[in-house]
């Protein structure tokens, strides 16, 4: 993995998802893993991009005048890290995310965030379709339980796992936080050996 050509995209890490109205959730460690990955990116001066969902509905948890709209503390942008606000599921629609990546010669994307079946999945699918090498970090994302059109209930873990299964190998490489950080270390070791001849 070439860090100079890979952007970390953090999708909707907002206070809104702490609201109890969402119901059952899996991966309680997702935000901590996002923070681990973010730290690794910042240490290597990699490109970090924040995505923030914005609703025009005053009743929405994502309405910009509400505290719940804010990005959670451990993942807030620093310095000149860009923030793209979106109104739909995909971070590529209605934003200049694609242009930003291409202008900087970034051809790979690591995606983390919330929620797995909605904005994370849609952004991952579009990233793959647009030709970016896409990695999705399974334990740095999370899902909530959902009901099907027939009323059948699906647990958060089932929703999460099935979503990942539909994405892996088709739109992205799905891997864990440890797997991602391992890829980075392997790439760095290879570069160091090459530099030392």
C-alpha contacts under 8 A as a table, 3 or more apart, distances in Angstrom:
res1	aa1	res2	aa2	distance
1	X	6	X	7.59
1	X	183	X	6.32
1	X	184	X	5.85
1	X	187	X	5.71
2	X	5	X	5.56
2	X	6	X	6.27
2	X	184	X	7.77
2	X	187	X	7.01
3	X	6	X	4.99
3	X	7	X	7.61
3	X	44	X	7.71
3	X	46	X	6.06
3	X	184	X	7.56
4	X	46	X	6.42
4	X	47	X	7.81
4	X	106	X	7.48
5	X	105	X	6.41
5	X	106	X	4.31
5	X	107	X	5.73
5	X	108	X	6.13
6	X	46	X	7.34
6	X	47	X	6.99
6	X	106	X	5.59
6	X	107	X	6.35
6	X	108	X	4.49
6	X	109	X	5.36
6	X	110	X	7.12
7	X	46	X	6.78
7	X	47	X	4.82
7	X	48	X	5.84
7	X	49	X	6.99
7	X	101	X	7.79
7	X	106	X	6.64
7	X	108	X	6.37
7	X	109	X	4.89
7	X	110	X	6.18
8	X	38	X	7.61
8	X	41	X	7.36
8	X	46	X	7.71
8	X	47	X	6.22
8	X	48	X	4.85
8	X	49	X	6.00
8	X	109	X	5.97
8	X	110	X	4.83
8	X	111	X	6.23
8	X	112	X	7.84
9	X	48	X	6.22
9	X	49	X	4.81
9	X	50	X	5.94
9	X	51	X	7.15
9	X	109	X	6.79
9	X	110	X	5.95
9	X	111	X	4.97
9	X	112	X	6.44
10	X	13	X	6.76
10	X	34	X	7.80
10	X	48	X	7.77
10	X	49	X	6.27
10	X	50	X	4.99
10	X	51	X	5.94
10	X	111	X	6.15
10	X	112	X	5.14
10	X	113	X	5.34
11	X	50	X	6.38
11	X	51	X	4.77
11	X	52	X	6.67
11	X	91	X	7.73
11	X	111	X	7.25
11	X	112	X	6.14
11	X	113	X	4.42
11	X	114	X	5.98
11	X	119	X	7.17
11	X	120	X	6.50
12	X	50	X	7.68
12	X	51	X	5.50
12	X	52	X	4.84
12	X	53	X	5.87
12	X	71	X	7.34
12	X	113	X	5.97
12	X	114	X	5.62
12	X	115	X	7.84
12	X	119	X	7.84
13	X	17	X	7.91
13	X	31	X	7.77
13	X	51	X	7.86
13	X	52	X	7.36
13	X	71	X	5.48
13	X	72	X	6.18
13	X	75	X	7.16
13	X	113	X	5.74
13	X	114	X	6.23
14	X	17	X	6.23
14	X	52	X	7.24
14	X	68	X	6.64
14	X	69	X	6.01
14	X	70	X	5.44
14	X	71	X	4.14
14	X	72	X	5.36
15	X	18	X	5.61
15	X	19	X	7.64
15	X	67	X	7.31
15	X	68	X	4.51
15	X	69	X	6.23
15	X	70	X	5.84
15	X	71	X	6.03
15	X	72	X	5.50
16	X	19	X	5.76
16	X	61	X	5.40
16	X	62	X	6.50
16	X	68	X	4.34
16	X	69	X	6.02
16	X	70	X	7.77
17	X	22	X	7.17
17	X	68	X	7.95
19	X	22	X	6.37
20	X	23	X	5.78
22	X	25	X	7.83
22	X	144	X	6.63
23	X	144	X	6.56
23	X	145	X	6.80
24	X	144	X	5.51
24	X	145	X	5.51
24	X	155	X	7.54
24	X	156	X	6.32
25	X	28	X	7.42
25	X	142	X	6.98
25	X	143	X	5.69
25	X	144	X	4.36
25	X	145	X	6.39
25	X	156	X	5.34
25	X	157	X	7.68
26	X	142	X	5.78
26	X	143	X	5.92
26	X	144	X	6.67
26	X	156	X	5.44
26	X	157	X	5.62
26	X	160	X	7.83
27	X	30	X	5.38
27	X	139	X	6.47
27	X	140	X	7.84
27	X	141	X	7.17
27	X	142	X	5.44
27	X	143	X	7.73
28	X	31	X	7.43
28	X	142	X	7.74
29	X	32	X	5.29
29	X	33	X	6.26
29	X	139	X	7.33
29	X	140	X	7.46
30	X	33	X	5.16
30	X	34	X	6.18
30	X	113	X	7.83
30	X	139	X	5.57
30	X	140	X	4.20
30	X	141	X	5.38
30	X	142	X	6.35
31	X	34	X	4.91
31	X	35	X	6.19
31	X	113	X	7.80
31	X	140	X	6.39
31	X	141	X	7.71
32	X	35	X	5.04
32	X	36	X	6.33
32	X	140	X	7.72
33	X	36	X	4.96
33	X	37	X	6.27
33	X	139	X	6.88
33	X	140	X	5.17
33	X	177	X	6.49
34	X	37	X	5.21
34	X	38	X	6.04
34	X	75	X	7.65
34	X	112	X	6.53
34	X	113	X	7.31
34	X	140	X	5.23
35	X	38	X	4.92
35	X	39	X	6.08
35	X	74	X	6.37
35	X	75	X	6.23
36	X	39	X	5.20
36	X	40	X	6.35
37	X	40	X	5.07
37	X	41	X	6.27
37	X	177	X	7.10
37	X	181	X	7.50
38	X	41	X	5.09
38	X	42	X	6.19
38	X	48	X	7.60
38	X	75	X	7.55
39	X	42	X	5.16
39	X	43	X	6.06
40	X	43	X	5.20
40	X	44	X	6.43
40	X	181	X	7.82
41	X	44	X	5.26
41	X	45	X	6.05
41	X	46	X	4.94
41	X	47	X	7.19
41	X	48	X	7.13
42	X	45	X	4.76
42	X	46	X	5.89
42	X	47	X	7.93
42	X	48	X	7.68
43	X	46	X	7.71
47	X	81	X	7.69
48	X	81	X	5.97
48	X	82	X	7.38
49	X	81	X	6.15
49	X	82	X	5.41
49	X	83	X	6.16
49	X	84	X	7.66
50	X	77	X	7.02
50	X	81	X	7.40
50	X	82	X	6.22
50	X	83	X	4.62
50	X	84	X	6.28
51	X	83	X	5.67
51	X	84	X	4.96
51	X	85	X	5.79
51	X	86	X	7.25
51	X	91	X	6.71
52	X	69	X	7.92
52	X	71	X	7.39
52	X	83	X	6.95
52	X	84	X	6.23
52	X	85	X	4.71
52	X	86	X	6.34
53	X	62	X	6.31
53	X	69	X	7.63
53	X	85	X	5.65
53	X	86	X	5.09
53	X	87	X	5.99
53	X	88	X	7.59
54	X	62	X	5.28
54	X	63	X	5.93
54	X	64	X	6.23
54	X	69	X	7.30
54	X	85	X	6.15
54	X	86	X	5.86
54	X	87	X	5.46
55	X	58	X	7.70
55	X	60	X	6.52
55	X	62	X	5.22
55	X	63	X	4.85
55	X	64	X	7.09
55	X	87	X	6.10
56	X	60	X	7.84
56	X	63	X	5.99
56	X	64	X	7.97
57	X	60	X	5.38
57	X	63	X	6.14
58	X	63	X	5.59
59	X	63	X	7.14
60	X	63	X	5.32
61	X	66	X	6.92
61	X	68	X	5.66
61	X	69	X	6.34
62	X	66	X	7.19
62	X	68	X	6.43
62	X	69	X	4.64
63	X	66	X	5.75
63	X	68	X	7.92
63	X	69	X	6.05
64	X	67	X	7.74
64	X	69	X	5.39
64	X	70	X	7.76
65	X	69	X	7.27
66	X	69	X	5.58
66	X	70	X	7.72
67	X	70	X	5.64
71	X	75	X	6.67
71	X	76	X	5.61
72	X	75	X	5.71
72	X	76	X	6.13
73	X	76	X	5.44
77	X	80	X	7.73
77	X	81	X	5.73
77	X	82	X	7.54
77	X	83	X	7.57
78	X	81	X	5.88
84	X	91	X	7.65
84	X	95	X	6.48
84	X	96	X	7.68
84	X	97	X	7.14
85	X	91	X	7.86
85	X	95	X	7.10
86	X	89	X	7.61
86	X	90	X	7.57
86	X	91	X	6.10
86	X	93	X	7.30
86	X	94	X	6.45
86	X	95	X	6.54
87	X	94	X	7.49
88	X	91	X	7.51
88	X	93	X	7.14
88	X	119	X	7.93
89	X	118	X	6.23
89	X	119	X	4.35
89	X	120	X	7.84
89	X	122	X	6.05
89	X	123	X	7.08
90	X	93	X	5.61
90	X	119	X	5.73
90	X	120	X	7.77
90	X	122	X	5.14
90	X	123	X	4.52
90	X	126	X	7.30
91	X	94	X	7.74
91	X	95	X	6.80
91	X	97	X	7.01
91	X	119	X	7.45
91	X	123	X	5.54
92	X	95	X	5.72
92	X	96	X	7.00
92	X	97	X	5.59
92	X	98	X	6.22
92	X	123	X	6.75
92	X	126	X	7.20
92	X	127	X	7.89
95	X	98	X	7.87
96	X	99	X	5.27
96	X	100	X	6.02
97	X	100	X	5.08
97	X	101	X	6.29
98	X	101	X	5.26
98	X	102	X	6.23
99	X	102	X	5.18
99	X	103	X	5.90
100	X	103	X	5.33
100	X	104	X	6.48
101	X	104	X	5.44
101	X	105	X	6.33
101	X	106	X	5.05
101	X	107	X	7.19
102	X	105	X	5.03
102	X	106	X	5.81
102	X	107	X	7.16
103	X	106	X	7.67
106	X	109	X	7.80
107	X	131	X	7.93
107	X	132	X	5.24
107	X	133	X	6.33
108	X	132	X	5.17
108	X	133	X	4.43
108	X	134	X	5.78
108	X	135	X	7.89
109	X	127	X	7.67
109	X	132	X	6.58
109	X	133	X	6.20
109	X	134	X	4.91
109	X	135	X	6.17
110	X	134	X	5.97
110	X	135	X	4.66
110	X	136	X	5.88
110	X	137	X	7.37
111	X	120	X	7.28
111	X	124	X	7.05
111	X	134	X	7.45
111	X	135	X	6.14
111	X	136	X	4.91
111	X	137	X	6.46
112	X	120	X	7.11
112	X	136	X	6.35
112	X	137	X	5.79
112	X	138	X	7.94
112	X	140	X	5.39
112	X	141	X	5.56
113	X	116	X	7.44
113	X	120	X	6.34
113	X	140	X	6.34
113	X	141	X	4.85
113	X	142	X	7.27
114	X	118	X	7.77
114	X	119	X	6.67
114	X	120	X	5.98
114	X	141	X	5.62
114	X	142	X	5.86
114	X	143	X	7.14
115	X	118	X	5.54
115	X	119	X	5.89
115	X	120	X	5.66
115	X	121	X	7.84
115	X	141	X	6.46
115	X	142	X	5.46
115	X	143	X	5.18
115	X	144	X	7.56
116	X	119	X	6.82
116	X	120	X	4.97
116	X	121	X	5.66
116	X	141	X	5.82
116	X	142	X	5.39
116	X	143	X	5.18
116	X	160	X	5.95
116	X	163	X	6.84
116	X	164	X	7.79
117	X	120	X	6.48
117	X	121	X	5.22
117	X	122	X	7.67
117	X	143	X	6.68
117	X	159	X	6.97
117	X	160	X	6.69
117	X	163	X	5.71
118	X	121	X	5.41
118	X	122	X	6.02
119	X	122	X	5.16
119	X	123	X	5.89
120	X	123	X	5.31
120	X	124	X	6.02
120	X	141	X	7.77
121	X	124	X	5.04
121	X	125	X	6.11
121	X	163	X	7.24
121	X	167	X	7.48
122	X	125	X	5.17
122	X	126	X	6.28
123	X	126	X	5.25
123	X	127	X	6.01
124	X	127	X	5.05
124	X	128	X	6.25
124	X	134	X	7.01
124	X	136	X	7.26
124	X	167	X	7.74
124	X	171	X	6.69
124	X	172	X	6.91
125	X	128	X	5.31
125	X	129	X	6.16
125	X	167	X	7.24
125	X	171	X	5.43
125	X	172	X	7.68
126	X	129	X	4.92
126	X	130	X	5.95
127	X	130	X	5.21
127	X	131	X	6.60
127	X	132	X	5.57
127	X	133	X	7.74
127	X	134	X	6.50
127	X	171	X	7.65
128	X	131	X	5.28
128	X	132	X	5.40
128	X	133	X	6.50
128	X	134	X	5.93
128	X	171	X	4.73
128	X	172	X	6.29
129	X	132	X	7.47
129	X	171	X	7.01
133	X	172	X	7.16
134	X	171	X	7.11
134	X	172	X	4.79
134	X	173	X	6.37
135	X	172	X	5.29
135	X	173	X	4.83
135	X	174	X	5.84
135	X	175	X	7.17
136	X	172	X	6.38
136	X	173	X	6.20
136	X	174	X	4.78
136	X	175	X	6.35
137	X	140	X	5.36
137	X	141	X	6.73
137	X	174	X	5.84
137	X	175	X	5.12
137	X	176	X	5.16
137	X	177	X	6.03
137	X	180	X	7.51
138	X	141	X	5.77
138	X	142	X	7.98
138	X	164	X	7.27
138	X	174	X	6.26
138	X	175	X	5.85
138	X	176	X	5.33
138	X	177	X	7.47
139	X	142	X	7.30
139	X	176	X	5.72
139	X	177	X	6.41
140	X	176	X	7.63
140	X	177	X	6.80
142	X	160	X	6.59
143	X	156	X	5.33
143	X	157	X	7.13
143	X	159	X	6.56
143	X	160	X	5.39
144	X	155	X	7.40
144	X	156	X	4.55
144	X	157	X	7.95
144	X	159	X	7.40
144	X	160	X	7.98
145	X	153	X	7.34
145	X	154	X	5.68
145	X	155	X	4.59
145	X	156	X	3.95
145	X	157	X	7.64
145	X	159	X	6.73
146	X	153	X	6.01
146	X	154	X	5.30
146	X	155	X	6.72
146	X	156	X	7.06
146	X	159	X	7.26
147	X	150	X	7.77
147	X	151	X	5.45
147	X	152	X	5.45
147	X	153	X	4.47
147	X	154	X	5.97
148	X	151	X	5.15
148	X	152	X	5.18
148	X	153	X	6.39
148	X	154	X	7.45
149	X	152	X	7.33
154	X	158	X	6.20
154	X	159	X	6.39
155	X	158	X	5.18
155	X	159	X	6.24
156	X	159	X	5.13
156	X	160	X	6.06
157	X	160	X	5.09
157	X	161	X	6.00
158	X	161	X	5.17
158	X	162	X	5.97
159	X	162	X	5.46
159	X	163	X	6.07
160	X	163	X	5.27
160	X	164	X	6.29
161	X	164	X	5.19
161	X	165	X	6.22
162	X	165	X	4.95
162	X	166	X	6.34
163	X	166	X	5.25
163	X	167	X	6.51
164	X	167	X	5.17
164	X	168	X	6.02
164	X	174	X	7.02
165	X	168	X	5.48
166	X	170	X	7.37
167	X	170	X	5.56
167	X	171	X	5.20
167	X	172	X	5.91
167	X	173	X	7.81
167	X	174	X	7.57
168	X	171	X	6.23
168	X	172	X	5.22
168	X	173	X	5.26
168	X	174	X	5.34
169	X	172	X	5.68
169	X	173	X	5.79
169	X	174	X	7.80
175	X	179	X	5.82
175	X	180	X	6.47
176	X	179	X	4.93
176	X	180	X	6.15
177	X	180	X	5.15
177	X	181	X	6.22
178	X	181	X	5.21
178	X	182	X	5.96
179	X	182	X	5.01
179	X	183	X	6.24
180	X	183	X	5.10
180	X	184	X	6.48
181	X	184	X	5.10
181	X	185	X	6.34
182	X	185	X	5.10
182	X	186	X	6.14
183	X	186	X	5.17
183	X	187	X	6.18
184	X	187	X	5.17
184	X	188	X	6.18
185	X	188	X	5.01
185	X	189	X	6.06
186	X	189	X	5.10
186	X	190	X	6.18
187	X	190	X	5.11
187	X	191	X	6.25
188	X	191	X	5.04
188	X	192	X	6.13
189	X	192	X	5.06
189	X	193	X	6.21
190	X	193	X	5.20
190	X	194	X	6.17
191	X	194	X	5.07
191	X	195	X	6.11
192	X	195	X	5.07
192	X	196	X	6.21
193	X	196	X	5.11
193	X	197	X	6.24
194	X	197	X	5.10
